[in-house]
């Protein structure tokens, strides 16, 4: 069950991607906010509220992976789903090692992304010790 106060934070420097993801969240009846950078997210988001982050891996400034490491260091428990147009085995391995909840190549299968978001929003006890949905 997804808490109604959960916010999906959509972080991408491409405005068209943010709009498309926002439409998807609206269609799925999920609460969402967009940010054009990790810095914008960090400055404006209430990270103590439930939710998850869907972020581009390659952002100007703080990257998606760097954001995950920063949140972990600050003990902020928001699952992070990474999106990238620059897929490689090395990047997938780094995402997994950083503890990303999921990883998708662009263009993203929107239904699979929604499934991953719903999975990430479940209590940790629903999927202990795992990352990346099966």
Secondary structure, DSSP 8 states (H G I E B T S, - for coil): ---TT-EEEEE-S-HHHHHHHHHHHHHTT-EEEEESSHHHHHHH--TTSSEEEEEESS-SSS-HHHHHHHHHHTT---EEEEEESS--HHHHHHHHHHT-SEEEESS--HHHHHHHHHHHHS-GGGGTT--S--
